[in-house]
Amino acid sequence: MYGFEALTFNIHGGYLEAIVRGYRSGLLTAADYNNLCQCETLDDIKMHLTATEYGPYLQNEPSPLHTTTIVEKCTLKLVDEYKHMLCQATEPLSTFLEYITYGHMIDNVVLIVTGTLHERDVQELLEKCHPLGMFDSIATLAVAQNMRELYRLVLVDTPLAPYFSECITSEDLDDMNIEIMRNTLYKAYLEDFYQFCQKLGGATAEIMSDLLAFEADRRAVNISINSIGTELTRDDRKKLYSNFGLLYPYGHEELAVCEDMDQVRGVMEKYPPYQPIFAKLSYGESQMLDKAFYEEEVKRLCLAFEQQFHYAVFFAYMRLKEQEIRNLMWVSECVAQNQKSRVHDSVVFIF
Amino acid sequence: MEEENGELNPESGRASTKQHQEEEEEEDRKVVKFLDSADSYLDLFESLSSTLRQGWLELATARQSMGASRINSALFDLKYHSAATSLQVIQDDVKQPNFTLCKWVSIDNRNSSTEEAKFDENELFEKNSTNAQLRYRGTSEIQEKRPESNVSTLTVDDQIQKERSKSLSMFGTLVSPKLRSAQISFETALDTLVEMANMRSSLLSTYDQVHKDMASTKVDEKLIAQVQV
């Protein structure tokens, strides 16, 4: 029953909630970002990050540094923290934590399949996979010729198996089919995660419903914008939208027929939570939309920490850490390209 | 005879003065053309630098939006396929080669297409291959010779758009508008590079002519000095 988590949550989840709140206090602040934005070279960035929680991961990296190295090492820290939490977690928290990584698993599957289609070496592809999305038989993906084989040979034994029911065909894997497969899998994953959180109930269900609904809505907007001018039909586009969220079902009906950015804006401005996001953009502009969505997401994720005795703090921390890594990637790219004037275009401050 | 000579000399003097003036004007024109070419070359250089910076930043923005796993070098297509864009070098004049860019017309597409599509692709080929020359020559003569209906222009533009999407499909079919902008920026940079190559060719050719004129002027001055002595 909602409201009585305080009595029992700490028995199994108290230690890990304390751990994740400790991790949260290690996130970079606005002062840290201001220092990083003033760096002249990637070595300066490394020097500043050595004084933060990323220190042990970056201090032994030789010069010259590359932006991908910085991102890789920062991601390793996230992976270590996640693994520490996962190995300490009991059910249902352990399942909840595993759900958080299924998105990365889907990205890795698509990366391997696409790379194999383009005749790339499997080892090279495995090195580019996100560590949070790895599973044992991932290298075998390179053998599959179509989605049926993909499912039968590899994915049937993975957590992604239930999500394949909607996209099993014997059609050969090509760029369009792979894209549809990616989005169909992600849609199924989000719906499944949503249902799981509803079953958990309490504060977890309430907070995670809001966060996952926002994720579903954002994906719907991105799919609509990215499919403008492509061969994806309106019906196919609508099939990729999740069956929950603020935009479901009427917003999806309208988004499915949008042919340009202004029409998307017209649809979204009818929904009060999204009005401030689109109010920041000028007409026809889509450049700053991602930043506006990230800012809104960070706001909602930070609010998750205001309540205790729920699992959403773990989800919120993982997402905030990923945002931090995105920020570091952007700052590094701007410094490497000598475009420091553009550094504030995409940095989203967390605190 | 002396009177005849006296009548002939002023006319030949006027003729040689006029010829000398014309030669000087011609030399001045060549020098001005050389300086114009140099100025245009430097402008193009700056424009290229700025376009490339913009392209790289847009690519970084696209990675930020779509994720590093969706835009990375591991997704480049290593299957055998013809180049979407090729460069033709026409060397009618050995000293001034001319470069022409043929964009978005791959040999694979041309061989496998239907009759109607071939007609469209030939138009596409001609339009793209003359684009660089149009810009280089700065005249409208070629444009006036090719009457283009609005319908065929739209078809050609659609074809170009399809080719662009096809080349981006290695990163997925639903890509961010930022990635498309980055593609346009790099395409513009390629056009600028070809313009620069043509401009440089013209610059070097004009330089040779000016250098030759200067050398012959020095020889003439030496001869005159010797005669006077």
Interface residues (C-beta under 8 A of the other chain):
Chain A: T68 V71 D107 N108 L111 T114 G115 H118 E119 R120 E124 L125 E127 K128 C129 H130 D175 M176 I178 E179 R182 N183 N222 I223 I225 N226 S227 I228 G229 T230 E231 L232 S286 Q287 D290 R326 M329 W330 E333 C334 Q337 Q339 R342 D345 S346
Chain B: R53 W56 L57 A60 T61 R63 Q64 S65 G67 A68 S69 R70 N72 A74 L75 F76 D77 L78 K79 Q161 S165 S169 M170 G172 T173 L174 V175 S176 P177 K178
